[in-house]
């Protein structure tokens, strides 16, 4: 099995060195960029399995680069972990809503980094059945990992895909945030439960075509469920 490739984009050489050593010891292949321009070029040319992206960089910031990568088809599905000294909750939510799959606040230990990186990579290899799952006009094909509504393609990130696959195979059951973290994020204890809310919002936005977002329901005080039993208004 070939090594996973991790692209490190950070303007501080000492941080890049620390990350590279930790990742190579964990048997990952590393690429390095010192600014957003270099990072964008490497992301396009090398197609890494995951990007570690610093928030604060001279010139184009990490958050701006994350937006650009998520807009471009070739990099839209590449998972991103933001690295930053910004620890406030609003900044974390902003990073996630930009398209990042996780968020690590400096300083962090190499052990924490590797645990979170592995958890994110697991999401892009979902354990789903082989037959397409169809609900109304929504279809998830686990072989091609494509989602369509009325035969129109639906664009979503790897975490939203895994979340939808889980919901489709566990319909009509309520799951709280902690349970969803265990199932979707692999029980990674470092992930904040509010991350679930961000990805639920992203999933609903992706399914908004023909109001299929109505199937992803909030159960007040309990959590979330996927249900076709929508009360008539």
C-alpha positions as CSV (number, residue, x, y, z in Angstrom):
1,X,0.0,0.0,0.0
2,X,1.5,3.4,-1.1
3,X,2.2,6.1,1.5
4,X,-0.4,8.8,1.9
5,X,1.0,12.2,0.8
6,X,0.6,15.2,3.2
7,X,1.1,18.8,1.9
8,X,2.4,21.2,4.6
9,X,1.7,24.9,3.9
10,X,3.3,27.1,6.6
11,X,5.5,30.1,6.4
12,X,7.6,29.1,9.5
13,X,10.5,26.7,8.6
14,X,10.6,25.4,12.2
15,X,7.0,24.4,12.2
16,X,7.4,22.7,8.8
17,X,10.4,20.8,10.1
18,X,8.5,19.6,13.2
19,X,5.5,18.5,11.1
20,X,7.7,16.8,8.5
21,X,9.6,14.8,11.1
22,X,6.4,13.8,13.0
23,X,4.7,12.7,9.7
24,X,7.6,10.9,8.3
25,X,8.0,8.9,11.6
26,X,4.3,7.9,11.1
27,X,5.2,6.8,7.6
28,X,3.6,9.6,5.6
29,X,5.2,11.2,2.5
30,X,5.5,15.0,2.9
31,X,5.5,18.0,0.6
32,X,6.3,21.5,1.8
33,X,5.3,25.0,0.8
34,X,6.2,28.3,2.5
35,X,3.3,30.4,1.1
36,X,-0.2,30.1,-0.4
37,X,1.1,30.4,-4.0
38,X,3.6,27.5,-3.6
39,X,1.0,25.5,-1.7
40,X,-1.7,26.0,-4.4
41,X,0.7,24.9,-7.2
42,X,1.7,21.7,-5.2
43,X,-1.9,20.9,-4.4
44,X,-2.8,21.0,-8.1
45,X,0.3,19.2,-9.4
46,X,0.8,16.6,-6.7
47,X,-2.8,16.0,-5.6
48,X,-2.0,15.2,-1.9
49,X,-4.2,13.1,0.2
50,X,-4.5,15.8,2.9
51,X,-3.3,19.4,3.4
52,X,-2.1,20.9,6.7
53,X,-2.7,24.6,6.2
54,X,-1.5,27.5,8.4
55,X,-4.2,30.2,9.0
56,X,-1.8,33.2,9.3
57,X,0.6,33.6,6.4
58,X,2.0,36.8,4.8
59,X,0.2,37.7,1.6
60,X,-2.6,35.3,0.9
61,X,-3.9,33.8,4.2
62,X,-4.6,30.2,4.8
63,X,-8.3,30.9,5.1
64,X,-8.3,32.5,1.7
65,X,-6.4,29.6,0.2
66,X,-8.8,27.1,1.8
67,X,-11.7,28.9,0.1
68,X,-9.9,28.8,-3.3
69,X,-9.0,25.1,-3.0
70,X,-12.6,24.2,-2.1
71,X,-13.9,26.2,-5.1
72,X,-11.6,24.4,-7.7
73,X,-12.8,21.0,-8.9
74,X,-9.4,19.3,-8.8
75,X,-8.9,20.1,-5.1
76,X,-12.4,20.5,-3.8
77,X,-12.5,17.1,-2.2
78,X,-9.0,17.2,-0.7
79,X,-9.3,17.3,3.1
80,X,-7.8,20.3,4.9
81,X,-6.7,20.6,8.5
82,X,-6.2,24.3,9.6
83,X,-3.2,25.0,11.9
84,X,-3.4,28.2,13.8
85,X,-2.8,30.1,17.0
86,X,-6.4,31.4,16.9
87,X,-8.3,29.5,19.5
88,X,-11.5,31.4,19.9
89,X,-14.7,29.5,19.0
90,X,-15.7,31.9,16.3
91,X,-12.5,31.4,14.5
92,X,-12.8,27.7,14.7
93,X,-16.3,27.8,13.2
94,X,-15.1,30.2,10.5
95,X,-12.3,27.8,9.6
96,X,-14.7,24.8,9.4
97,X,-17.3,26.7,7.4
98,X,-14.7,27.8,4.9
99,X,-14.3,24.1,4.1
100,X,-11.7,22.8,6.5
101,X,-12.2,19.3,7.8
102,X,-10.6,19.9,11.2
103,X,-8.8,22.6,13.2
104,X,-5.8,22.3,15.4
105,X,-4.7,25.2,17.7
106,X,-1.0,25.8,18.2
107,X,0.8,24.6,20.2
108,X,-0.1,20.9,19.7
109,X,1.7,17.6,20.2
110,X,2.8,15.4,17.3
111,X,0.7,12.6,18.8
112,X,-2.5,14.8,18.7
113,X,-1.6,15.9,15.1
114,X,-1.3,12.3,13.9
115,X,-4.4,11.1,15.7
116,X,-6.5,13.9,14.1
117,X,-4.9,13.4,10.7
118,X,-5.7,9.7,10.7
119,X,-9.3,10.4,11.7
120,X,-9.7,12.8,8.8
121,X,-8.2,10.4,6.3
122,X,-10.5,7.6,7.5
123,X,-13.5,9.7,6.5
124,X,-12.6,9.6,2.8
125,X,-12.6,5.8,2.9
126,X,-16.2,5.2,4.2
127,X,-17.4,1.8,5.1
128,X,-20.6,1.6,3.1
129,X,-22.6,-1.2,1.3
130,X,-21.9,-1.9,-2.4
131,X,-25.4,-1.3,-3.7
132,X,-26.8,2.2,-4.4
133,X,-29.0,3.6,-1.7
134,X,-32.1,5.5,-3.0
135,X,-34.5,7.6,-1.0
136,X,-37.0,9.6,-3.0
137,X,-34.9,11.0,-5.9
138,X,-31.7,11.0,-3.8
139,X,-29.2,8.3,-4.7
140,X,-25.8,7.5,-3.1
141,X,-23.6,5.1,-5.1
142,X,-20.9,3.8,-2.8
143,X,-18.9,2.3,-5.7
144,X,-18.4,5.6,-7.5
145,X,-18.9,7.6,-4.3
146,X,-21.3,9.9,-6.2
147,X,-24.4,11.4,-4.9
148,X,-27.2,12.6,-7.2
149,X,-30.7,14.1,-6.9
150,X,-33.0,13.4,-9.8
151,X,-29.9,12.3,-11.7
152,X,-28.2,15.7,-11.1
153,X,-24.8,15.5,-9.4
154,X,-24.6,16.8,-5.8
155,X,-21.3,18.3,-4.7
156,X,-20.2,17.6,-1.2
157,X,-17.0,17.1,0.8
158,X,-15.7,13.7,2.1
159,X,-17.1,14.3,5.6
160,X,-20.5,15.2,4.4
161,X,-20.5,12.1,2.1
162,X,-19.6,9.9,5.0
163,X,-22.2,11.5,7.2
164,X,-24.9,11.0,4.5
165,X,-23.8,7.4,4.0
166,X,-24.2,6.8,7.7
167,X,-27.6,8.4,7.8
168,X,-28.9,6.5,4.8
169,X,-27.8,3.2,6.4
170,X,-29.3,4.1,9.8
171,X,-32.6,5.8,8.9
172,X,-35.2,6.8,11.4
173,X,-32.8,6.6,14.4
174,X,-31.7,9.6,16.5
175,X,-28.0,10.1,17.1
176,X,-26.6,12.7,19.5
177,X,-23.4,14.6,18.6
178,X,-21.1,12.3,20.6
179,X,-22.5,9.2,18.8
180,X,-22.0,10.8,15.4
181,X,-18.5,11.8,16.3
182,X,-17.8,8.1,17.2
183,X,-19.3,6.8,14.0
184,X,-18.1,9.4,11.5
185,X,-14.9,10.6,13.1
186,X,-13.8,7.3,14.4
187,X,-14.0,8.2,18.1
188,X,-11.3,10.9,17.9
189,X,-11.5,12.5,21.3
190,X,-9.9,15.7,20.1
191,X,-12.8,16.8,17.9
192,X,-15.3,19.3,19.4
193,X,-18.9,18.3,19.3
194,X,-19.8,21.6,17.6
195,X,-18.0,20.3,14.6
196,X,-21.0,18.0,14.0
197,X,-23.3,21.0,13.7
198,X,-21.1,22.6,11.0
199,X,-21.1,19.5,8.9
200,X,-24.8,19.0,9.3
201,X,-25.3,22.5,7.9
202,X,-23.0,21.7,5.0
203,X,-24.9,18.5,4.3
204,X,-28.2,20.2,4.3
205,X,-26.9,22.9,2.0
206,X,-25.7,20.2,-0.4
207,X,-29.1,18.4,-0.3
208,X,-31.1,21.6,-0.8
209,X,-32.1,20.6,-4.4
210,X,-35.8,19.8,-4.5
211,X,-35.9,20.2,-0.7
212,X,-34.1,16.9,0.1
213,X,-32.5,18.7,3.0
214,X,-35.8,18.1,4.9
215,X,-34.8,14.5,5.5
216,X,-31.9,15.6,7.8
217,X,-33.8,16.5,10.9
218,X,-32.9,18.1,14.2
219,X,-34.5,16.4,17.2
220,X,-34.6,19.1,19.9
221,X,-32.6,18.1,22.9
222,X,-31.4,14.8,21.4
223,X,-29.5,15.2,18.2
224,X,-30.1,14.4,14.5
225,X,-31.8,11.8,12.4
226,X,-32.4,11.0,8.7
227,X,-36.1,10.5,8.2
228,X,-38.6,10.5,5.3
229,X,-41.4,10.9,7.8
230,X,-41.9,14.6,7.5
231,X,-45.0,16.1,9.2
232,X,-47.2,17.9,6.8
233,X,-47.5,21.6,7.3
